[in-house]
Amino acid sequence: MASITKLRTSESIRFFDHSVALSLVQAFHQHLDLYRLLNVFWSQSAAMVQASSLRYRNPDQNVEENFGQASHHSATYNLSYQNEKLGEITFTFARRVDEDTLATAEDLIALVMPAVKNALAYRSACGAADLARGERAERPGTQLMDTNDGLVLLGIDGFDELRERNGEAWVQTLIETVQSQLQDGLREADSVFQIDDGQLAVLLPRTTQADALDVAAKVRVLVGSLHLRDAKVSSQLTACMGVSCTRGAANAEQVLRQARAALEEARKAGSNSVRVFRD
């Protein structure tokens, strides 16, 4: 097994096997929009623990979302991830539930918390007023975002091979190590968060497309400063990147889709490539 610096053990889940937990995490990380993320989480909660309703509250960000029809029996959980308070979730149930059901609900919460942290970070960085225009993209008359922020989506080269060779816990530690490296090397205003399997998103407030490309070049250097050591062989870590911007987009998820499209183009060009989304 290869070794990297800053090894950390990922949190264990009790009631889901690896494949189910991974598919849930991937589904949650498809969404930067907080409402849509919570809606996906609600659908999974209703199916897996037969919850009657779900309420999410975060007074610090003036957010409250409700799903389903409230019943008499409730369970409330305060959310915290990486020492950051994320609000609270309340489930209600039509009847009393056993400990296994509550434990399953707690596992679901543990799986969704990183995605909630990401969505809150994106909301804060872009500004609640601007994101509010995109939170209900289905509504007629949705306005376009008028912020000028950049998004760099980073995908580690050879991630699937690294996972097959070293295991899921190891590659999650790798992602966290890269995330820490970027957070230390970029501006304080920039946000770095895990968005999908083997991918990190770097949100750049008040950043033009040209400046975002400059940041992508810096990210390439920061990623390349990490080396993987397997036996006596050391190799430099590389990543492809896709760049998009918020100006003119309908909502945060459109910006993410554009960054994903640019990332796919970068991967087609070869390892360590960068591409910007263009209409």
C-alpha positions in Angstrom: 0.0 0.0 0.0 1.2 3.5 -0.8 1.8 6.1 1.9 0.9 9.8 2.1 1.3 12.4 4.7 -1.3 13.5 7.3 -3.0 10.1 7.5 -6.5 10.2 9.0 -9.1 7.5 9.5 -12.5 8.0 7.9 -15.6 7.7 10.1 -17.1 4.2 10.2 -20.7 3.6 9.3 -22.6 0.8 11.2 -25.7 0.0 9.3 -24.7 0.3 5.6 -22.2 -1.8 3.7 -19.5 -0.1 1.7 -21.2 -0.1 -1.6 -24.5 1.4 -0.3 -22.7 4.0 1.7 -20.6 5.0 -1.3 -23.7 5.3 -3.6 -25.4 7.5 -1.0 -22.4 9.8 -0.6 -22.2 10.1 -4.4 -25.9 11.0 -4.6 -25.6 13.6 -1.9 -22.5 15.2 -3.4 -24.2 15.8 -6.7 -25.8 18.8 -5.2 -24.4 22.2 -4.1 -27.9 23.7 -3.8 -28.9 23.2 -0.2 -32.6 22.7 -0.8 -32.1 20.1 -3.5 -29.5 18.3 -1.3 -32.0 18.1 1.6 -34.7 16.9 -0.8 -32.5 14.0 -1.9 -31.7 13.3 1.8 -35.4 13.4 2.7 -36.3 10.9 0.0 -33.6 8.5 1.3 -34.8 9.0 4.9 -38.4 8.3 4.0 -37.5 5.1 2.2 -34.9 3.7 4.6 -36.3 4.7 8.1 -39.9 5.4 7.2 -39.7 9.0 8.5 -42.9 11.0 8.2 -41.2 14.3 8.0 -37.8 16.0 8.0 -37.0 19.5 9.2 -33.6 21.2 8.8 -32.9 24.3 10.7 -29.8 26.5 10.7 -30.5 29.8 12.5 -27.0 31.1 11.8 -27.8 31.1 8.0 -31.5 31.9 8.4 -32.5 28.5 6.8 -35.4 26.3 7.6 -36.7 23.6 5.2 -39.5 21.1 5.9 -40.4 18.0 4.0 -43.2 15.5 4.5 -46.0 15.6 7.1 -45.0 15.9 10.7 -46.1 13.1 13.1 -46.1 12.7 16.9 -42.8 10.9 17.5 -39.6 12.9 16.9 -35.8 12.7 17.1 -33.6 15.8 16.8 -29.9 15.8 16.0 -27.4 18.7 16.2 -25.1 18.5 13.2 -21.3 19.1 13.5 -18.6 18.2 11.0 -14.9 19.0 11.3 -15.7 21.1 14.4 -18.2 23.2 12.4 -21.8 23.5 13.5 -24.2 22.8 10.6 -27.6 23.3 12.2 -30.1 20.6 13.3 -32.2 17.9 11.7 -35.5 16.7 13.2 -37.2 13.5 12.0 -40.8 12.6 12.9 -42.3 9.1 12.8 -45.9 7.9 12.8 -45.0 5.4 15.6 -42.3 4.7 18.0 -39.1 3.4 16.4 -36.6 1.0 17.6 -32.9 1.6 18.3 -31.8 0.1 15.0 -34.0 2.5 13.0 -32.6 5.5 14.9 -29.1 4.2 14.4 -29.7 3.9 10.7 -31.0 7.5 10.7 -27.9 8.6 12.4 -25.8 6.8 9.8 -27.7 8.7 7.1 -26.9 11.9 8.8 -23.2 11.0 9.1 -23.1 10.4 5.4 -24.9 13.6 4.4 -23.0 16.0 6.7 -20.0 16.6 4.5 -22.4 17.5 1.6 -24.4 19.8 3.9 -21.1 21.5 4.9 -20.3 22.0 1.2 -23.7 23.4 0.4 -23.5 25.9 3.3 -20.0 26.9 2.4 -21.1 27.6 -1.2 -24.2 29.5 0.0 -22.1 31.7 2.3 -19.3 32.3 -0.2 -21.7 33.3 -3.0 -24.0 35.3 -0.7 -27.5 34.2 0.4 -29.2 36.8 -1.7 -27.6 35.6 -5.0 -28.2 31.9 -4.2 -31.8 32.5 -3.3 -32.5 33.2 -7.0 -31.3 29.8 -7.9 -32.7 27.7 -5.1 -35.9 27.0 -6.9 -34.8 26.8 -10.5 -38.1 25.2 -11.5 -40.0 28.4 -10.8 -40.9 30.6 -13.8 -39.0 33.8 -14.1 -35.8 32.6 -12.4 -33.2 35.4 -12.6 -29.6 34.8 -13.6 -26.9 35.0 -11.0 -25.1 38.3 -11.2 -22.1 37.4 -9.0 -18.6 37.1 -10.6 -17.2 34.1 -8.8 -15.1 31.3 -10.2 -15.3 27.5 -9.6 -12.4 25.1 -10.1 -13.4 21.5 -10.1 -10.4 19.2 -9.5 -10.3 15.4 -10.2 -7.3 13.4 -9.1 -5.7 11.6 -11.9 -5.8 7.8 -11.6 -8.2 8.0 -8.7 -9.9 4.7 -9.4 -6.6 2.8 -9.7 -5.4 4.4 -6.4 -8.6 3.2 -4.7 -8.3 -0.3 -6.1 -4.7 -0.6 -5.0 -5.0 1.1 -1.6 -8.6 0.9 -0.4 -11.4 3.3 0.3 -10.2 4.7 3.6 -6.8 5.5 2.1 -8.2 7.4 -0.9 -10.5 9.4 1.4 -7.5 10.3 3.4 -5.8 11.4 0.2 -8.7 13.6 -0.7 -8.6 15.2 2.8 -4.8 15.7 2.5 -5.2 17.5 -0.9 -8.1 19.6 0.6 -5.9 20.7 3.5 -3.0 21.5 1.1 -5.2 23.7 -1.0 -6.9 25.4 2.0 -3.4 26.3 3.3 -2.1 27.5 0.0 -5.1 29.6 -1.3 -6.7 32.8 -0.1 -8.6 32.9 3.2 -11.7 33.8 1.2 -11.5 30.8 -1.0 -13.4 27.6 -0.1 -12.3 24.0 -0.8 -14.7 21.1 -0.3 -15.2 17.6 -1.5 -17.9 17.4 -4.1 -17.8 13.9 -5.5 -15.8 10.7 -5.6 -12.2 11.8 -6.1 -13.2 15.4 -6.8 -12.7 18.7 -4.9 -14.4 22.0 -5.7 -12.5 25.3 -5.2 -14.9 28.3 -4.9 -13.3 31.6 -5.7 -15.3 34.7 -4.7 -15.0 37.8 -6.8 -12.9 36.1 -9.4 -13.0 36.5 -13.1 -12.5 33.6 -15.5 -9.0 34.7 -16.3 -8.1 34.9 -12.6 -9.7 31.5 -12.0 -7.4 30.0 -14.6 -4.5 31.6 -12.8 -5.7 30.0 -9.6 -6.0 26.6 -11.4 -2.3 26.9 -12.3 -1.5 27.5 -8.6 -3.6 24.6 -7.6 -1.7 22.4 -10.0 1.6 23.4 -8.2 0.0 22.7 -4.8 -1.3 19.3 -5.8 2.1 18.5 -7.4 3.9 19.2 -4.1 2.3 16.0 -2.7 4.1 12.7 -3.5 2.8 9.1 -3.2 5.4 6.6 -2.1 4.8 2.9 -3.0 7.7 0.7 -1.7 10.8 2.6 -2.9 9.0 4.4 -5.8 7.8 8.0 -5.3 5.4 9.6 -7.8 4.0 13.1 -8.0 0.3 13.6 -7.5 -1.5 15.2 -10.5 -5.1 16.3 -11.2 -7.2 17.5 -14.1 -9.3 20.6 -13.6 -12.4 22.2 -15.1 -13.1 25.9 -14.6 -16.5 27.7 -14.7 -17.9 31.1 -13.5 -21.2 32.1 -11.9 -22.0 35.2 -14.0 -25.0 34.5 -16.3 -25.7 31.1 -14.7 -29.3 30.3 -13.5 -28.2 28.7 -10.3 -25.3 27.1 -8.4 -25.9 23.7 -9.9 -25.6 25.0 -13.4 -22.2 26.4 -12.5 -21.2 22.9 -11.2 -22.5 21.2 -14.3 -20.4 23.5 -16.4 -17.3 22.8 -14.3 -18.0 19.1 -14.7 -18.2 19.4 -18.5 -14.9 21.3 -18.5 -13.3 18.7 -16.3 -14.3 15.9 -18.7 -12.7 17.9 -21.5 -9.5 18.2 -19.4 -9.5 14.5 -18.8 -9.8 13.8 -22.5 -6.7 16.0 -23.0 -4.6 13.9 -20.6 -3.4 14.0 -17.0 -2.7 17.3 -15.3 -4.8 19.3 -17.9 -7.0 22.3 -17.3 -10.0 23.4 -19.4 -12.5 26.2 -19.0 -16.2 25.9 -19.8 -17.2 27.7 -23.0 -20.7 27.9 -24.4 
